[in-house]
Amino acid sequence: MLRITGLILPLDHSEDQLREAVVRRLGIESKDLKSLKVFRRGYDARKRGNISLVYHLDVETPREEEILGRLAGASSGDSASPRAKGGGSGIGPSPDTSYRMVARAPKTLRTRPVVIGMGPCGLFAALLLAQMGFRPLLLERGKKVRERTVDTFGLWRKSRLDPESNVQFGEGGAGTFSDGKLYSQIKDPQFRARKVLTEFVEAGAPEEILFVSKPHIGTFRLVKMVETMRARLEALGGEVRFGSRVEDILIEEGKVRGVVLADGAEIEADQVILAVGHSARDTFEMLHRRGVYMEAKPFSIGFRIEHPQSLIDQRRFGPQAGHPILGSADYRLVHHGSNGRSVYSFCMCPGGTVVAAASEPRRVVTNGMSQYSRSERNANSGIVVGITPQDYPGGSMAGIEFQRRYEERAFELGGGTYVAPGQLLGDFLAGRPSKELGSVEPSYRPGVRLGDLSQSLPKFAIEAIREAVPQFDKKLRGFAMHDAVLTAVESRTSSPIRLRRGEDFQSLHTEGLYPAGEGAGYAGGILSAAVDGIRVAEAVAVKLVEKVSEGA
């Protein structure tokens, strides 16, 4: 197979035009193109009204050796091999993207590995260990995904928060109630991301996530997929226990010996993967007391902003807005402020809703979510400002208290019932309270209480956002519309701590403990968290095989 990259075609091209373009690029006759498969399809929307599709394709032809030879001649300066016949760029052998297991479980394995947390990181770590025969035990403090969904709706519809079962905790992790974005900028030479996407497709995701440049799934589809993956994990010998919050980790002479659950039960284990997500604050506090090495890290804080999705579509796509291939438009905006702060859009959800994402009583947290169709009337994203440990001095745990302070303030400004405080963007920029909504109806439930958000974030963050919005408007006309709605507070952009680990993925100074995923500071989003779970599972598998071979 050959891989063709960067093949550009009009948005409304036909299948015949695609084949003709491939034939021209390869410099062959049509009869010699035996098959083609789309590996990646993106779009170039820099010219509104003239949007083009950009393909990476895998093709089969009996003239493969001839084509590669011609390209080799062109690269060595052979003027007889013109670029028009495929020489020069964008053609090469197709890489092997199949996943290969790094180990198989020995029959004499004494203990099984324990995975804490059933978000994408923990789920994939456990699934990979099960596929290698290690029969992992997966501990999740929350509930099964459908029970968890009922509890989450209890907050959204009745202002009733369950601290153990909500947007943050439960089967599937925080990513279940999100846009289900499956793209990342991580370096991935081993194609672990391809493994993740393939597993998702086998669990019921649409096959298009294997080739579109910005794949997403949406909450309702994720629910069913997570259940399917759990069933597969159990069929392979893994075990899942819900309602099993880890109260303590047993550490002797710098080595993990097991875990203690909230009900007092002890589980023996010398290999523990910690994939608890960025909101397991009580777990971080326990680890800190235990002396597990951690440090403060940067994160961001800000608001959610809502615009009409139709506005974003028109500004991004022009007359081609609404095209079925393009779907609902997204955006990505960044501004480096005069006060040294970076302001940027975060977790943009086209055609989605703003959701209540609190996991602790008397605190308000906002996040964004979309279904697969992305058909809701509003677009939303976080507009957030970078925070560094210098902003919250006090040690590795101080960032958590910083987040809590502004989540508590949002709760108070919203009236103390999990209603979120809000403000029209135009009023926010002008420094006056909002008294009534305009054309944009906020989607956050239990509801939005309008007022003044100037006290809902640190002064430097308010100043930076007020400076950034007019600059965003220059890049995306209409962004600064008066009626756009801000809601506070977006505080869970990433973990405020990093559980440092060595090259073997084990926690510094704590043998057998493997920090992983977003909570440990090594991922940001569903795909990167799942990939990190695979990497850590591989490290655990290799370590266990080594210990058995050494007679440990």
C-alpha positions in Angstrom: 0.0 0.0 0.0 1.0 3.6 -0.6 0.1 6.6 1.5 -0.8 9.8 -0.3 -0.9 12.9 1.9 -2.3 16.4 1.4 -4.5 15.7 -1.6 -6.8 18.7 -2.0 -10.3 18.6 -3.6 -13.3 20.9 -3.7 -15.9 20.4 -1.0 -18.5 18.9 -3.3 -16.3 16.6 -5.4 -17.5 13.2 -6.6 -16.0 9.8 -6.0 -14.8 9.8 -9.6 -13.0 13.1 -9.1 -11.3 11.6 -6.1 -10.1 8.7 -8.1 -9.0 10.9 -10.9 -7.0 13.1 -8.5 -5.3 10.0 -7.1 -4.4 8.7 -10.5 -2.9 12.1 -11.5 -0.9 12.3 -8.2 0.5 8.8 -8.7 1.2 9.3 -12.5 -0.6 6.0 -13.4 -3.5 5.0 -15.5 -7.0 4.5 -14.0 -6.9 0.8 -14.5 -3.9 0.5 -12.3 -5.6 1.9 -9.2 -6.9 -1.2 -7.5 -8.3 0.4 -4.3 -8.2 3.5 -2.1 -9.2 4.1 1.5 -9.5 7.3 3.3 -7.0 7.4 6.2 -7.7 11.1 7.2 -10.1 13.7 5.9 -10.0 17.3 7.0 -11.0 20.7 5.6 -9.3 24.0 4.9 -11.7 26.8 5.8 -9.2 29.7 5.6 -11.1 31.0 2.5 -14.8 31.4 3.4 -17.0 30.3 0.6 -14.1 28.3 -1.0 -13.6 25.5 1.5 -11.7 22.5 0.3 -11.2 19.0 1.6 -7.7 17.7 2.4 -7.2 13.9 2.2 -4.6 11.4 3.4 -5.3 8.2 1.5 -4.0 4.6 1.4 -4.0 3.2 -2.1 -3.2 -0.1 -3.7 -1.6 -0.4 -7.1 0.5 -3.0 -8.9 2.9 -0.2 -9.9 4.0 0.6 -6.3 7.7 -0.3 -6.8 7.8 1.8 -10.0 6.2 4.8 -8.3 8.6 4.6 -5.3 11.5 4.3 -7.6 10.4 7.3 -9.6 10.1 9.3 -6.4 13.6 8.2 -5.3 15.0 9.4 -8.6 13.2 12.8 -8.2 14.6 13.3 -4.7 18.1 12.6 -6.0 17.7 15.3 -8.6 16.5 13.3 -11.6 14.8 15.9 -13.8 13.2 13.2 -15.8 10.8 12.5 -13.0 8.6 15.5 -12.9 6.6 16.5 -9.8 3.4 16.3 -11.9 3.8 12.6 -12.1 3.8 12.1 -8.4 7.4 12.8 -7.5 8.6 15.1 -4.8 6.1 15.0 -1.9 3.1 13.4 -0.4 3.6 9.8 -1.5 5.3 7.0 0.4 4.8 3.5 1.8 1.7 3.2 4.1 2.9 2.8 7.7 1.7 -0.2 9.7 -0.7 1.3 12.3 -1.8 -2.0 13.8 -1.3 -2.4 17.6 0.9 -5.1 19.1 0.8 -6.3 22.7 4.0 -5.8 24.6 3.6 -8.9 26.8 1.4 -11.8 27.9 0.5 -12.6 31.5 2.6 -15.4 33.0 0.5 -18.3 34.4 2.3 -18.0 37.7 1.3 -14.4 38.4 0.7 -14.0 42.2 -1.4 -10.8 42.3 -3.4 -9.0 39.7 -2.9 -5.3 39.0 -5.3 -2.7 40.4 -6.6 0.2 38.4 -8.3 3.1 40.3 -10.7 5.2 38.2 -12.9 4.3 35.2 -12.5 7.3 33.0 -10.9 6.8 29.6 -7.4 6.4 31.1 -8.4 3.8 33.6 -10.7 2.0 31.3 -8.1 1.6 28.6 -5.4 0.7 31.1 -7.6 -2.1 32.4 -8.8 -3.2 29.0 -5.2 -3.5 27.7 -4.2 -5.4 30.8 -7.1 -7.8 30.3 -6.3 -8.3 26.6 -2.8 -9.3 27.7 -4.3 -11.8 30.2 -3.5 -10.0 33.5 -7.1 -10.0 34.9 -7.0 -6.5 36.3 -9.3 -5.3 39.1 -10.8 -1.9 38.3 -12.1 0.2 41.2 -14.6 3.0 40.5 -15.9 5.3 43.3 -19.0 6.2 41.3 -21.8 4.2 39.8 -22.5 2.4 36.5 -22.9 4.9 33.7 -26.8 4.7 33.4 -27.3 5.1 37.2 -24.7 7.9 37.1 -26.7 9.6 34.3 -29.8 9.6 36.5 -27.8 11.2 39.4 -26.3 13.8 37.0 -29.7 14.8 35.7 -30.7 15.1 39.4 -28.3 18.1 39.7 -29.3 19.6 36.4 -33.0 19.3 36.9 -33.5 19.4 40.7 -30.3 21.0 42.1 -29.5 17.7 43.9 -25.8 16.8 44.0 -24.5 13.4 44.7 -20.8 13.9 45.6 -19.9 10.3 44.5 -22.0 10.2 41.3 -22.0 13.2 39.0 -20.3 14.7 35.9 -16.8 14.0 37.3 -17.3 10.6 39.0 -18.7 7.4 37.7 -18.2 4.9 34.8 -16.7 6.7 31.8 -15.3 9.6 33.7 -15.7 13.3 33.0 -15.4 12.7 29.3 -18.8 10.9 29.2 -20.6 14.3 29.7 -18.6 16.3 27.1 -18.5 16.7 23.4 -16.7 13.4 23.1 -13.8 14.9 21.2 -11.3 12.4 20.0 -8.5 14.4 18.7 -5.2 15.5 20.3 -1.8 16.9 19.4 0.2 14.3 21.3 3.1 12.7 19.6 2.2 9.1 18.9 4.7 7.2 16.8 3.4 3.8 18.1 -0.1 4.6 16.8 -1.7 4.0 20.2 -4.4 6.6 19.4 -5.3 4.4 16.4 -5.8 1.5 18.9 -8.1 3.8 21.0 -10.2 4.8 18.0 -10.4 1.2 16.8 -11.6 0.0 20.2 -14.3 2.7 20.2 -15.5 1.7 16.7 -15.8 -1.9 17.9 -17.8 -0.7 20.9 -20.3 1.1 18.7 -18.8 4.5 17.7 -19.3 5.6 14.0 -16.6 4.4 11.7 -15.9 7.9 10.6 -13.9 8.6 13.7 -11.1 6.6 12.1 -10.6 9.2 9.3 -12.2 12.6 10.0 -9.7 15.1 11.3 -11.8 16.2 14.3 -13.7 13.1 15.4 -16.3 13.2 18.1 -18.9 10.9 19.6 -21.3 12.8 21.9 -22.6 11.9 25.3 -25.5 9.5 24.5 -23.3 7.3 22.2 -20.6 7.3 24.8 -22.9 5.8 27.4 -23.6 2.7 25.3 -20.0 2.4 24.2 -18.7 2.4 27.8 -21.1 -0.3 28.7 -19.9 -2.4 25.8 -16.3 -1.9 26.7 -17.0 -2.9 30.3 -18.6 -6.1 29.1 -15.6 -6.9 27.0 -13.2 -6.2 29.9 -15.1 -8.6 32.1 -15.3 -11.3 29.4 -11.5 -11.1 29.3 -11.2 -11.8 33.0 -11.1 -8.3 34.3 -13.3 -7.3 37.3 -15.1 -4.0 37.9 -16.3 -2.8 41.3 -18.5 0.2 41.5 -19.0 2.3 44.7 -15.5 1.4 45.7 -13.7 4.7 46.7 -10.1 4.2 47.6 -9.6 5.6 51.1 -5.9 4.8 51.5 -2.9 3.3 49.7 -0.8 0.9 51.7 2.9 1.8 51.3 5.8 0.0 53.1 9.4 1.0 52.7 8.5 3.0 49.6 6.6 0.2 47.9 2.9 -0.2 47.3 1.4 -3.2 49.1 -2.3 -2.6 48.5 -5.3 -0.3 48.8 -8.0 0.3 51.5 -11.5 1.1 50.4 -13.9 3.4 52.2 -15.8 0.5 53.7 -12.6 -0.7 55.3 -11.9 -3.6 52.9 -8.2 -4.1 52.1 -7.0 -5.4 48.7 -3.5 -6.7 48.2 -1.7 -5.3 45.2 1.9 -4.3 44.4 1.0 -2.7 41.0 -1.6 0.1 41.2 -2.5 2.4 38.4 -3.9 5.7 39.6 -6.3 7.1 37.0 -8.6 9.1 39.2 -9.2 12.2 37.0 -8.6 15.9 37.8 -11.4 16.2 40.4 -10.5 13.5 42.9 -9.4 16.1 45.4 -9.8 13.9 48.5 -7.6 11.2 46.8 -4.9 13.8 46.2 -5.1 14.9 49.8 -4.7 11.3 50.9 -1.7 10.8 48.6 -0.2 14.1 49.9 -0.5 12.8 53.5 1.1 9.5 52.4 4.1 11.4 51.1 3.6 10.5 47.4 5.7 12.9 45.3 3.6 15.7 43.7 4.0 19.3 42.7 1.8 22.2 41.7 1.3 22.8 38.0 -0.3 25.5 35.8 -4.0 25.3 34.9 -6.6 27.8 33.7 -9.8 29.4 35.0 -12.5 31.4 33.4 -16.1 31.4 32.0 -18.2 29.5 29.6 -19.5 31.7 26.7 -22.5 31.0 24.5 -23.2 32.3 21.0 -25.8 31.3 18.4 -24.4 28.4 16.5 -25.7 29.9 13.3 -23.4 32.9 13.9 -20.3 30.7 14.3 -21.3 28.7 11.2 -21.7 31.8 9.0 -18.5 33.4 10.2 -16.4 30.3 9.7 -17.9 28.8 6.6 -19.7 31.7 4.8 -22.1 30.5 2.1 -21.1 26.9 2.6 -22.4 26.9 6.2 -24.7 24.0 6.8 -22.9 21.6 4.4 -23.3 18.1 5.8 -19.6 17.3 5.6 -18.7 20.4 7.5 -21.4 20.1 10.2 -21.5 22.7 13.0 -18.4 25.0 13.0 -15.9 25.2 15.8 -13.3 27.8 16.6 -10.0 28.1 18.4 -8.9 31.5 19.7 -5.8 32.7 21.6 -4.7 36.1 22.8 -1.5 37.0 24.7 -2.5 39.9 27.0 -0.6 43.0 27.9 -0.5 41.8 31.6 1.4 38.7 30.5 -1.7 36.4 30.7 -2.8 34.1 27.9 -6.5 33.9 27.2 -7.8 31.1 25.0 -10.9 29.2 24.0 -11.1 25.8 25.7 -13.2 22.7 25.0 -15.3 24.3 22.3 -18.6 22.5 21.9 -20.5 23.2 18.6 -24.2 22.9 18.8 -24.0 21.9 22.5 -25.0 23.0 26.0 -23.3 24.3 29.1 -23.6 21.8 32.0 -23.3 21.8 35.7 -20.1 19.9 36.6 -19.8 20.3 40.3 -18.6 17.4 42.4 -18.5 19.0 45.8 -21.4 20.5 47.8 -22.0 24.3 47.7 -19.7 24.9 44.7 -20.6 25.7 41.1 -18.6 24.4 38.2 -19.5 24.8 34.5 -18.4 22.7 31.5 -19.5 22.1 27.9 -21.2 19.1 26.3 -22.5 18.1 22.8 -24.4 15.2 21.4 -23.2 13.5 18.2 -25.5 15.6 16.1 -24.3 18.9 17.5 -27.8 20.2 16.7 -28.5 22.5 19.7 -29.0 26.2 18.9 -25.9 27.5 20.9 -22.2 27.1 20.5 -20.2 27.2 23.7 -16.6 27.2 24.8 -14.5 28.0 27.8 -12.8 31.4 27.7 -10.0 30.8 30.2 -6.9 32.5 31.6 -3.7 30.7 32.4 -2.8 30.3 36.1 0.6 29.4 37.4 1.7 28.2 40.9 3.0 31.7 41.5 -0.7 32.8 41.6 -1.5 30.3 44.5 1.6 30.0 46.7 1.4 27.4 49.5 2.7 24.1 48.1 1.5 21.4 45.9 -2.1 21.3 47.1 -2.7 25.1 47.0 -4.1 25.0 43.5 -7.1 22.9 44.7 -7.9 25.5 47.3 -7.6 28.2 44.6 -10.2 26.4 42.5 -12.5 25.8 45.5 -12.4 29.5 46.4 -13.8 30.6 43.0 -16.3 27.7 42.8 -17.7 28.7 46.2 -17.9 32.3 45.0 -19.8 31.2 41.9 -22.2 29.3 44.2 -22.8 32.4 46.3 -23.2 34.7 43.2 -25.7 32.3 41.7 -27.9 32.4 44.8 -26.8 29.3 46.6 -28.8 26.7 44.7 -26.3 25.5 42.0 -27.7 28.1 39.7 -24.7 29.7 37.8 -24.0 33.4 37.9 -24.1 34.9 34.4 -23.7 38.2 32.5 -24.2 39.4 28.9 -20.9 39.8 27.2 -21.6 43.4 26.3 -22.3 44.3 29.9 -19.2 42.4 31.1 -17.0 44.4 28.7 -18.7 47.7 29.7 -18.4 46.9 33.5 -22.1 47.0 34.3 -24.4 44.3 35.7 -26.8 42.5 33.4 -30.5 42.6 34.3 -32.2 40.7 31.4 -31.3 38.3 28.6 -31.0 39.3 25.0 -31.3 37.0 22.0 -29.1 34.2 23.4 -30.9 31.9 25.8 -28.4 30.2 28.1 -28.5 26.4 28.2 -27.0 25.8 31.7 -29.3 24.0 34.0 -30.4 24.4 36.9 -30.4 28.0 35.5 -28.5 31.3 35.2 -28.8 34.3 37.5 -27.7 37.5 35.8 -25.5 40.0 37.6 -22.0 41.2 37.6 -19.1 38.6 37.1 -16.3 41.0 37.9 -15.9 39.5 41.3 -16.1 35.9 40.1 -12.5 35.6 39.0 -9.2 37.2 40.1 -8.8 40.8 38.9 -6.0 39.9 36.5 -8.2 37.3 34.8 -11.1 39.7 34.4 -8.7 42.3 32.9 -7.2 39.8 30.5 -10.6 38.5 29.3 -11.9 42.0 28.7 -8.8 42.8 26.6 -9.0 39.5 24.7 -12.6 39.5 23.6 -12.2 42.5 21.2 -9.2 40.8 19.7 -11.1 37.6 19.3 -13.8 39.6 17.5 -11.2 40.7 14.9 -10.5 37.0 14.2 -14.1 35.8 14.3 -16.5 38.7 13.6 -19.5 38.7 15.9 -17.7 37.0 18.8 -18.1 40.2 20.9 -21.8 40.4 20.3 -23.6 42.1 23.2 -26.1 39.3 23.8 -23.6 36.4 24.1 -23.9 34.9 27.6 -21.0 34.3 30.1 -21.5 31.8 32.9 -19.1 31.2 35.8 -17.0 29.4 36.7 -14.9 27.2 34.4 -12.4 25.9 36.9 -11.7 22.2 36.0 -9.7 22.7 32.7 -6.9 20.5 34.0 -5.5 19.1 37.2 -3.8 21.6 39.5 -1.2 19.0 40.5 1.3 16.7 38.8 2.1 13.3 40.3 5.6 13.0 39.0 6.7 9.7 37.6 10.0 8.3 36.2 10.8 6.8 32.8 9.3 3.5 34.0 6.0 5.4 34.7 6.2 4.7 38.4 5.7 7.5 41.0 9.0 9.0 42.2 10.0 7.3 45.4 6.9 5.0 45.5 7.5 1.8 43.7 4.4 0.1 42.2 2.3 3.3 42.0 1.6 4.4 38.4 0.1 7.9 38.2 -1.8 8.3 34.9 -4.1 10.4 32.8 -5.5 13.9 33.5 -5.5 13.7 37.2 -1.8 13.0 37.4 -1.1 15.8 35.0 -0.2 13.7 31.9 -3.2 14.1 29.6 -5.8 16.6 28.5 -8.9 15.1 26.9 -10.4 11.7 26.1 -7.9 10.6 23.5 -4.7 11.6 25.3 -6.0 10.1 28.5 -6.8 6.8 26.9 -3.4 6.8 25.2 -1.7 7.4 28.5 -3.6 4.6 30.0 -2.3 2.3 27.3 1.3 3.4 27.9 1.0 2.9 31.6 -0.6 -0.5 31.2 2.3 -1.5 28.9 4.8 -0.5 31.6 2.9 -2.5 34.3 2.7 -5.6 32.1 6.4 -5.5 31.3 7.2 -5.0 35.0 5.0 -7.9 36.1 6.6 -10.2 33.6 10.0 -9.2 34.8 9.1 -9.8 38.4 7.8 -13.3 37.6 10.9 -14.2 35.6 13.1 -13.0 38.5 11.1 -15.1 40.9 9.7 -12.2 42.9 
